[in-house]
């Protein structure tokens, strides 16, 4: 992965984490924590969703990538939040 692609990937993860933090209110980790979770969620979604057969295209590839990463971040926030509460 080249540096510009990595920077775009990290920015997409950061945006997705921020959006996921807004959606999943009780399980968030603050702005910076949610951004980190978004980046990890982007990696998770990029790996997991194609293996589950989930594939869709929205307005542009960038918007689609943000939604994929946001799905991964939401799943990760919920799982971490549930583990943290027990």
PDB file as gemmi writes it, atoms N, CA and C in Angstrom:
CRYST1    1.000    1.000    1.000  90.00  90.00  90.00 P 1                      
ATOM      1  N   UNK A   1       0.860  -1.168   0.000  1.00  0.00           N  
ATOM      2  CA  UNK A   1       0.000   0.000   0.000  1.00  0.00           C  
ATOM      3  C   UNK A   1       0.907   1.232   0.000  1.00  0.00           C  
ATOM      4  N   UNK A   2       0.667   2.124  -0.927  1.00  0.00           N  
ATOM      5  CA  UNK A   2       1.469   3.336  -1.032  1.00  0.00           C  
ATOM      6  C   UNK A   2       1.010   4.362  -0.002  1.00  0.00           C  
ATOM      7  N   UNK A   3       1.864   5.331   0.284  1.00  0.00           N  
ATOM      8  CA  UNK A   3       1.584   6.329   1.316  1.00  0.00           C  
ATOM      9  C   UNK A   3       0.289   7.100   1.056  1.00  0.00           C  
ATOM     10  N   UNK A   4       0.040   7.614  -0.148  1.00  0.00           N  
ATOM     11  CA  UNK A   4      -1.231   8.329  -0.350  1.00  0.00           C  
ATOM     12  C   UNK A   4      -2.457   7.452  -0.102  1.00  0.00           C  
ATOM     13  N   UNK A   5      -2.392   6.200  -0.500  1.00  0.00           N  
ATOM     14  CA  UNK A   5      -3.517   5.286  -0.263  1.00  0.00           C  
ATOM     15  C   UNK A   5      -3.702   5.038   1.230  1.00  0.00           C  
ATOM     16  N   UNK A   6      -2.612   4.924   1.963  1.00  0.00           N  
ATOM     17  CA  UNK A   6      -2.687   4.718   3.407  1.00  0.00           C  
ATOM     18  C   UNK A   6      -3.295   5.936   4.098  1.00  0.00           C  
ATOM     19  N   UNK A   7      -2.914   7.131   3.667  1.00  0.00           N  
ATOM     20  CA  UNK A   7      -3.462   8.362   4.254  1.00  0.00           C  
ATOM     21  C   UNK A   7      -4.963   8.436   3.997  1.00  0.00           C  
ATOM     22  N   UNK A   8      -5.394   8.116   2.782  1.00  0.00           N  
ATOM     23  CA  UNK A   8      -6.826   8.122   2.468  1.00  0.00           C  
ATOM     24  C   UNK A   8      -7.553   7.086   3.318  1.00  0.00           C  
ATOM     25  N   UNK A   9      -6.967   5.919   3.465  1.00  0.00           N  
ATOM     26  CA  UNK A   9      -7.570   4.857   4.274  1.00  0.00           C  
ATOM     27  C   UNK A   9      -7.727   5.310   5.724  1.00  0.00           C  
ATOM     28  N   UNK A  10      -6.704   5.956   6.271  1.00  0.00           N  
ATOM     29  CA  UNK A  10      -6.770   6.447   7.650  1.00  0.00           C  
ATOM     30  C   UNK A  10      -7.806   7.552   7.790  1.00  0.00           C  
ATOM     31  N   UNK A  11      -7.909   8.434   6.809  1.00  0.00           N  
ATOM     32  CA  UNK A  11      -8.919   9.496   6.860  1.00  0.00           C  
ATOM     33  C   UNK A  11     -10.330   8.921   6.780  1.00  0.00           C  
ATOM     34  N   UNK A  12     -10.519   7.930   5.929  1.00  0.00           N  
ATOM     35  CA  UNK A  12     -11.833   7.277   5.838  1.00  0.00           C  
ATOM     36  C   UNK A  12     -12.183   6.630   7.174  1.00  0.00           C  
ATOM     37  N   UNK A  13     -11.215   5.962   7.787  1.00  0.00           N  
ATOM     38  CA  UNK A  13     -11.455   5.349   9.096  1.00  0.00           C  
ATOM     39  C   UNK A  13     -11.770   6.371  10.162  1.00  0.00           C  
ATOM     40  N   UNK A  14     -11.085   7.517  10.111  1.00  0.00           N  
ATOM     41  CA  UNK A  14     -11.333   8.572  11.093  1.00  0.00           C  
ATOM     42  C   UNK A  14     -12.739   9.141  10.933  1.00  0.00           C  
ATOM     43  N   UNK A  15     -13.158   9.391   9.703  1.00  0.00           N  
ATOM     44  CA  UNK A  15     -14.516   9.893   9.461  1.00  0.00           C  
ATOM     45  C   UNK A  15     -15.549   8.864   9.899  1.00  0.00           C  
ATOM     46  N   UNK A  16     -15.311   7.617   9.562  1.00  0.00           N  
ATOM     47  CA  UNK A  16     -16.243   6.550   9.938  1.00  0.00           C  
ATOM     48  C   UNK A  16     -16.339   6.407  11.452  1.00  0.00           C  
ATOM     49  N   UNK A  17     -15.217   6.513  12.150  1.00  0.00           N  
ATOM     50  CA  UNK A  17     -15.238   6.421  13.612  1.00  0.00           C  
ATOM     51  C   UNK A  17     -16.007   7.556  14.244  1.00  0.00           C  
ATOM     52  N   UNK A  18     -15.833   8.749  13.691  1.00  0.00           N  
ATOM     53  CA  UNK A  18     -16.563   9.905  14.202  1.00  0.00           C  
ATOM     54  C   UNK A  18     -18.058   9.710  13.994  1.00  0.00           C  
ATOM     55  N   UNK A  19     -18.457   9.281  12.791  1.00  0.00           N  
ATOM     56  CA  UNK A  19     -19.873   9.044  12.505  1.00  0.00           C  
ATOM     57  C   UNK A  19     -20.435   7.907  13.363  1.00  0.00           C  
ATOM     58  N   UNK A  20     -19.667   6.850  13.535  1.00  0.00           N  
ATOM     59  CA  UNK A  20     -20.116   5.726  14.365  1.00  0.00           C  
ATOM     60  C   UNK A  20     -20.308   6.171  15.814  1.00  0.00           C  
ATOM     61  N   UNK A  21     -19.428   7.047  16.294  1.00  0.00           N  
ATOM     62  CA  UNK A  21     -19.573   7.567  17.646  1.00  0.00           C  
ATOM     63  C   UNK A  21     -20.854   8.374  17.820  1.00  0.00           C  
ATOM     64  N   UNK A  22     -21.266   9.066  16.755  1.00  0.00           N  
ATOM     65  CA  UNK A  22     -22.523   9.815  16.807  1.00  0.00           C  
ATOM     66  C   UNK A  22     -23.727   8.877  16.803  1.00  0.00           C  
ATOM     67  N   UNK A  23     -23.615   7.775  16.059  1.00  0.00           N  
ATOM     68  CA  UNK A  23     -24.727   6.829  15.943  1.00  0.00           C  
ATOM     69  C   UNK A  23     -24.866   5.965  17.189  1.00  0.00           C  
ATOM     70  N   UNK A  24     -23.748   5.471  17.703  1.00  0.00           N  
ATOM     71  CA  UNK A  24     -23.754   4.550  18.843  1.00  0.00           C  
ATOM     72  C   UNK A  24     -23.428   5.366  20.087  1.00  0.00           C  
ATOM     73  N   UNK A  25     -24.385   6.077  20.583  1.00  0.00           N  
ATOM     74  CA  UNK A  25     -24.134   6.998  21.679  1.00  0.00           C  
ATOM     75  C   UNK A  25     -23.646   6.285  22.942  1.00  0.00           C  
ATOM     76  N   UNK A  26     -24.200   5.464  23.600  1.00  0.00           N  
ATOM     77  CA  UNK A  26     -23.775   4.975  24.908  1.00  0.00           C  
ATOM     78  C   UNK A  26     -22.474   4.202  24.944  1.00  0.00           C  
ATOM     79  N   UNK A  27     -21.926   3.800  23.795  1.00  0.00           N  
ATOM     80  CA  UNK A  27     -20.758   2.927  23.764  1.00  0.00           C  
ATOM     81  C   UNK A  27     -19.498   3.622  23.287  1.00  0.00           C  
ATOM     82  N   UNK A  28     -19.509   4.933  23.137  1.00  0.00           N  
ATOM     83  CA  UNK A  28     -18.381   5.650  22.560  1.00  0.00           C  
ATOM     84  C   UNK A  28     -17.198   5.787  23.502  1.00  0.00           C  
ATOM     85  N   UNK A  29     -16.079   6.231  22.936  1.00  0.00           N  
ATOM     86  CA  UNK A  29     -14.849   6.418  23.701  1.00  0.00           C  
ATOM     87  C   UNK A  29     -14.328   7.835  23.570  1.00  0.00           C  
ATOM     88  N   UNK A  30     -15.182   8.768  23.262  1.00  0.00           N  
ATOM     89  CA  UNK A  30     -14.735  10.121  23.015  1.00  0.00           C  
ATOM     90  C   UNK A  30     -14.278  10.255  21.570  1.00  0.00           C  
ATOM     91  N   UNK A  31     -13.997  11.465  21.159  1.00  0.00           N  
ATOM     92  CA  UNK A  31     -13.674  11.727  19.763  1.00  0.00           C  
ATOM     93  C   UNK A  31     -12.449  10.959  19.293  1.00  0.00           C  
ATOM     94  N   UNK A  32     -11.346  11.059  20.014  1.00  0.00           N  
ATOM     95  CA  UNK A  32     -10.118  10.378  19.581  1.00  0.00           C  
ATOM     96  C   UNK A  32     -10.255   8.859  19.643  1.00  0.00           C  
ATOM     97  N   UNK A  33     -10.875   8.358  20.681  1.00  0.00           N  
ATOM     98  CA  UNK A  33     -11.078   6.919  20.795  1.00  0.00           C  
ATOM     99  C   UNK A  33     -11.948   6.378  19.682  1.00  0.00           C  
ATOM    100  N   UNK A  34     -13.005   7.118  19.328  1.00  0.00           N  
ATOM    101  CA  UNK A  34     -13.890   6.691  18.249  1.00  0.00           C  
ATOM    102  C   UNK A  34     -13.177   6.734  16.898  1.00  0.00           C  
ATOM    103  N   UNK A  35     -12.285   7.688  16.712  1.00  0.00           N  
ATOM    104  CA  UNK A  35     -11.518   7.753  15.471  1.00  0.00           C  
ATOM    105  C   UNK A  35     -10.613   6.531  15.356  1.00  0.00           C  
ATOM    106  N   UNK A  36      -9.961   6.164  16.449  1.00  0.00           N  
ATOM    107  CA  UNK A  36      -9.119   4.963  16.437  1.00  0.00           C  
ATOM    108  C   UNK A  36      -9.967   3.726  16.171  1.00  0.00           C  
ATOM    109  N   UNK A  37     -11.119   3.638  16.811  1.00  0.00           N  
ATOM    110  CA  UNK A  37     -12.024   2.511  16.575  1.00  0.00           C  
ATOM    111  C   UNK A  37     -12.489   2.514  15.120  1.00  0.00           C  
ATOM    112  N   UNK A  38     -12.705   3.687  14.547  1.00  0.00           N  
ATOM    113  CA  UNK A  38     -13.100   3.784  13.141  1.00  0.00           C  
ATOM    114  C   UNK A  38     -12.028   3.261  12.207  1.00  0.00           C  
ATOM    115  N   UNK A  39     -10.780   3.557  12.509  1.00  0.00           N  
ATOM    116  CA  UNK A  39      -9.683   3.065  11.680  1.00  0.00           C  
ATOM    117  C   UNK A  39      -9.593   1.545  11.783  1.00  0.00           C  
ATOM    118  N   UNK A  40      -9.702   1.029  12.990  1.00  0.00           N  
ATOM    119  CA  UNK A  40      -9.695  -0.429  13.169  1.00  0.00           C  
ATOM    120  C   UNK A  40     -10.938  -1.036  12.519  1.00  0.00           C  
ATOM    121  N   UNK A  41     -12.078  -0.363  12.657  1.00  0.00           N  
ATOM    122  CA  UNK A  41     -13.314  -0.833  12.030  1.00  0.00           C  
ATOM    123  C   UNK A  41     -13.224  -0.851  10.513  1.00  0.00           C  
ATOM    124  N   UNK A  42     -12.481   0.098   9.947  1.00  0.00           N  
ATOM    125  CA  UNK A  42     -12.288   0.113   8.496  1.00  0.00           C  
ATOM    126  C   UNK A  42     -11.520  -1.131   8.046  1.00  0.00           C  
ATOM    127  N   UNK A  43     -10.480  -1.486   8.786  1.00  0.00           N  
ATOM    128  CA  UNK A  43      -9.740  -2.710   8.484  1.00  0.00           C  
ATOM    129  C   UNK A  43     -10.654  -3.927   8.646  1.00  0.00           C  
ATOM    130  N   UNK A  44     -11.429  -3.949   9.728  1.00  0.00           N  
ATOM    131  CA  UNK A  44     -12.341  -5.062   9.993  1.00  0.00           C  
ATOM    132  C   UNK A  44     -13.381  -5.203   8.884  1.00  0.00           C  
ATOM    133  N   UNK A  45     -14.013  -4.099   8.509  1.00  0.00           N  
ATOM    134  CA  UNK A  45     -15.042  -4.151   7.470  1.00  0.00           C  
ATOM    135  C   UNK A  45     -14.450  -4.519   6.116  1.00  0.00           C  
ATOM    136  N   UNK A  46     -13.259  -3.993   5.822  1.00  0.00           N  
ATOM    137  CA  UNK A  46     -12.611  -4.322   4.557  1.00  0.00           C  
ATOM    138  C   UNK A  46     -12.278  -5.794   4.437  1.00  0.00           C  
ATOM    139  N   UNK A  47     -12.065  -6.439   5.550  1.00  0.00           N  
ATOM    140  CA  UNK A  47     -11.757  -7.860   5.543  1.00  0.00           C  
ATOM    141  C   UNK A  47     -13.021  -8.711   5.651  1.00  0.00           C  
ATOM    142  N   UNK A  48     -13.948  -8.317   6.546  1.00  0.00           N  
ATOM    143  CA  UNK A  48     -15.081  -9.167   6.885  1.00  0.00           C  
ATOM    144  C   UNK A  48     -16.247  -9.076   5.901  1.00  0.00           C  
ATOM    145  N   UNK A  49     -16.629  -7.889   5.498  1.00  0.00           N  
ATOM    146  CA  UNK A  49     -17.828  -7.742   4.665  1.00  0.00           C  
ATOM    147  C   UNK A  49     -17.741  -8.494   3.343  1.00  0.00           C  
ATOM    148  N   UNK A  50     -16.627  -8.437   2.608  1.00  0.00           N  
ATOM    149  CA  UNK A  50     -16.571  -9.226   1.375  1.00  0.00           C  
ATOM    150  C   UNK A  50     -16.679 -10.735   1.629  1.00  0.00           C  
ATOM    151  N   UNK A  51     -16.154 -11.201   2.758  1.00  0.00           N  
ATOM    152  CA  UNK A  51     -16.236 -12.620   3.079  1.00  0.00           C  
ATOM    153  C   UNK A  51     -17.662 -13.046   3.437  1.00  0.00           C  
ATOM    154  N   UNK A  52     -18.464 -12.089   3.905  1.00  0.00           N  
ATOM    155  CA  UNK A  52     -19.864 -12.375   4.215  1.00  0.00           C  
ATOM    156  C   UNK A  52     -20.762 -12.198   2.994  1.00  0.00           C  
ATOM    157  N   UNK A  53     -20.190 -11.776   1.883  1.00  0.00           N  
ATOM    158  CA  UNK A  53     -20.964 -11.576   0.668  1.00  0.00           C  
ATOM    159  C   UNK A  53     -21.687 -10.247   0.619  1.00  0.00           C  
ATOM    160  N   UNK A  54     -21.330  -9.313   1.504  1.00  0.00           N  
ATOM    161  CA  UNK A  54     -21.961  -7.997   1.516  1.00  0.00           C  
ATOM    162  C   UNK A  54     -21.217  -7.114   0.520  1.00  0.00           C  
ATOM    163  N   UNK A  55     -21.945  -6.647  -0.463  1.00  0.00           N  
ATOM    164  CA  UNK A  55     -21.344  -5.801  -1.485  1.00  0.00           C  
ATOM    165  C   UNK A  55     -22.390  -4.821  -1.980  1.00  0.00           C  
ATOM    166  N   UNK A  56     -22.053  -3.550  -1.983  1.00  0.00           N  
ATOM    167  CA  UNK A  56     -22.957  -2.539  -2.511  1.00  0.00           C  
ATOM    168  C   UNK A  56     -22.137  -1.349  -2.984  1.00  0.00           C  
ATOM    169  N   UNK A  57     -22.754  -0.530  -3.815  1.00  0.00           N  
ATOM    170  CA  UNK A  57     -22.104   0.661  -4.332  1.00  0.00           C  
ATOM    171  C   UNK A  57     -23.048   1.832  -4.139  1.00  0.00           C  
ATOM    172  N   UNK A  58     -22.525   2.896  -3.579  1.00  0.00           N  
ATOM    173  CA  UNK A  58     -23.321   4.094  -3.368  1.00  0.00           C  
ATOM    174  C   UNK A  58     -22.906   5.152  -4.389  1.00  0.00           C  
ATOM    175  N   UNK A  59     -23.048   6.383  -4.048  1.00  0.00           N  
ATOM    176  CA  UNK A  59     -22.804   7.504  -4.951  1.00  0.00           C  
ATOM    177  C   UNK A  59     -21.413   7.447  -5.594  1.00  0.00           C  
ATOM    178  N   UNK A  60     -20.402   7.190  -4.802  1.00  0.00           N  
ATOM    179  CA  UNK A  60     -19.030   7.135  -5.307  1.00  0.00           C  
ATOM    180  C   UNK A  60     -18.249   6.099  -4.500  1.00  0.00           C  
ATOM    181  N   UNK A  61     -17.094   5.693  -4.991  1.00  0.00           N  
ATOM    182  CA  UNK A  61     -16.282   4.745  -4.218  1.00  0.00           C  
ATOM    183  C   UNK A  61     -15.867   5.290  -2.848  1.00  0.00           C  
ATOM    184  N   UNK A  62     -15.649   6.601  -2.753  1.00  0.00           N  
ATOM    185  CA  UNK A  62     -15.266   7.194  -1.473  1.00  0.00           C  
ATOM    186  C   UNK A  62     -16.400   7.080  -0.459  1.00  0.00           C  
ATOM    187  N   UNK A  63     -17.613   7.400  -0.876  1.00  0.00           N  
ATOM    188  CA  UNK A  63     -18.773   7.308   0.023  1.00  0.00           C  
ATOM    189  C   UNK A  63     -19.007   5.847   0.416  1.00  0.00           C  
ATOM    190  N   UNK A  64     -18.860   4.949  -0.536  1.00  0.00           N  
ATOM    191  CA  UNK A  64     -19.017   3.521  -0.243  1.00  0.00           C  
ATOM    192  C   UNK A  64     -17.990   3.061   0.776  1.00  0.00           C  
ATOM    193  N   UNK A  65     -16.747   3.508   0.633  1.00  0.00           N  
ATOM    194  CA  UNK A  65     -15.695   3.139   1.586  1.00  0.00           C  
ATOM    195  C   UNK A  65     -15.993   3.674   2.976  1.00  0.00           C  
ATOM    196  N   UNK A  66     -16.502   4.896   3.051  1.00  0.00           N  
ATOM    197  CA  UNK A  66     -16.839   5.477   4.359  1.00  0.00           C  
ATOM    198  C   UNK A  66     -17.966   4.676   5.012  1.00  0.00           C  
ATOM    199  N   UNK A  67     -18.975   4.278   4.247  1.00  0.00           N  
ATOM    200  CA  UNK A  67     -20.085   3.499   4.805  1.00  0.00           C  
ATOM    201  C   UNK A  67     -19.602   2.120   5.254  1.00  0.00           C  
ATOM    202  N   UNK A  68     -18.765   1.460   4.439  1.00  0.00           N  
ATOM    203  CA  UNK A  68     -18.190   0.174   4.846  1.00  0.00           C  
ATOM    204  C   UNK A  68     -17.445   0.330   6.176  1.00  0.00           C  
ATOM    205  N   UNK A  69     -16.579   1.334   6.248  1.00  0.00           N  
ATOM    206  CA  UNK A  69     -15.797   1.549   7.468  1.00  0.00           C  
ATOM    207  C   UNK A  69     -16.688   1.896   8.644  1.00  0.00           C  
ATOM    208  N   UNK A  70     -17.755   2.651   8.393  1.00  0.00           N  
ATOM    209  CA  UNK A  70     -18.668   3.020   9.472  1.00  0.00           C  
ATOM    210  C   UNK A  70     -19.388   1.779  10.004  1.00  0.00           C  
ATOM    211  N   UNK A  71     -19.767   0.860   9.123  1.00  0.00           N  
ATOM    212  CA  UNK A  71     -20.389  -0.388   9.567  1.00  0.00           C  
ATOM    213  C   UNK A  71     -19.425  -1.159  10.464  1.00  0.00           C  
ATOM    214  N   UNK A  72     -18.169  -1.271  10.047  1.00  0.00           N  
ATOM    215  CA  UNK A  72     -17.163  -1.946  10.863  1.00  0.00           C  
ATOM    216  C   UNK A  72     -16.951  -1.258  12.198  1.00  0.00           C  
ATOM    217  N   UNK A  73     -16.935   0.080  12.200  1.00  0.00           N  
ATOM    218  CA  UNK A  73     -16.732   0.820  13.440  1.00  0.00           C  
ATOM    219  C   UNK A  73     -17.921   0.677  14.386  1.00  0.00           C  
ATOM    220  N   UNK A  74     -19.130   0.686  13.834  1.00  0.00           N  
ATOM    221  CA  UNK A  74     -20.320   0.509  14.671  1.00  0.00           C  
ATOM    222  C   UNK A  74     -20.308  -0.869  15.326  1.00  0.00           C  
ATOM    223  N   UNK A  75     -20.021  -1.893  14.536  1.00  0.00           N  
ATOM    224  CA  UNK A  75     -19.958  -3.252  15.083  1.00  0.00           C  
ATOM    225  C   UNK A  75     -18.904  -3.329  16.180  1.00  0.00           C  
ATOM    226  N   UNK A  76     -17.740  -2.753  15.913  1.00  0.00           N  
ATOM    227  CA  UNK A  76     -16.658  -2.786  16.899  1.00  0.00           C  
ATOM    228  C   UNK A  76     -17.018  -1.994  18.156  1.00  0.00           C  
ATOM    229  N   UNK A  77     -17.628  -0.826  18.011  1.00  0.00           N  
ATOM    230  CA  UNK A  77     -18.039  -0.041  19.179  1.00  0.00           C  
ATOM    231  C   UNK A  77     -19.057  -0.791  20.033  1.00  0.00           C  
ATOM    232  N   UNK A  78     -20.008  -1.449  19.399  1.00  0.00           N  
ATOM    233  CA  UNK A  78     -21.024  -2.187  20.146  1.00  0.00           C  
ATOM    234  C   UNK A  78     -20.389  -3.365  20.884  1.00  0.00           C  
ATOM    235  N   UNK A  79     -19.523  -4.108  20.200  1.00  0.00           N  
ATOM    236  CA  UNK A  79     -18.874  -5.265  20.842  1.00  0.00           C  
ATOM    237  C   UNK A  79     -18.013  -4.806  22.021  1.00  0.00           C  
ATOM    238  N   UNK A  80     -17.195  -3.779  21.812  1.00  0.00           N  
ATOM    239  CA  UNK A  80     -16.334  -3.289  22.889  1.00  0.00           C  
ATOM    240  C   UNK A  80     -17.181  -2.733  24.032  1.00  0.00           C  
ATOM    241  N   UNK A  81     -18.260  -2.024  23.688  1.00  0.00           N  
ATOM    242  CA  UNK A  81     -19.127  -1.468  24.725  1.00  0.00           C  
ATOM    243  C   UNK A  81     -19.810  -2.538  25.552  1.00  0.00           C  
ATOM    244  N   UNK A  82     -20.242  -3.611  24.888  1.00  0.00           N  
ATOM    245  CA  UNK A  82     -20.880  -4.705  25.629  1.00  0.00           C  
ATOM    246  C   UNK A  82     -19.872  -5.431  26.532  1.00  0.00           C  
ATOM    247  N   UNK A  83     -18.662  -5.628  26.037  1.00  0.00           N  
ATOM    248  CA  UNK A  83     -17.623  -6.285  26.857  1.00  0.00           C  
ATOM    249  C   UNK A  83     -17.246  -5.389  28.034  1.00  0.00           C  
ATOM    250  N   UNK A  84     -17.156  -4.098  27.773  1.00  0.00           N  
ATOM    251  CA  UNK A  84     -16.767  -3.154  28.819  1.00  0.00           C  
ATOM    252  C   UNK A  84     -17.816  -3.049  29.920  1.00  0.00           C  
ATOM    253  N   UNK A  85     -19.068  -3.248  29.597  1.00  0.00           N  
ATOM    254  CA  UNK A  85     -20.138  -3.148  30.598  1.00  0.00           C  
ATOM    255  C   UNK A  85     -20.265  -4.371  31.477  1.00  0.00           C  
ATOM    256  N   UNK A  86     -19.694  -5.493  31.073  1.00  0.00           N  
ATOM    257  CA  UNK A  86     -19.834  -6.709  31.892  1.00  0.00           C  
ATOM    258  C   UNK A  86     -18.705  -6.866  32.865  1.00  0.00           C  
TER     259      UNK A  86                                                      
END                                                                             
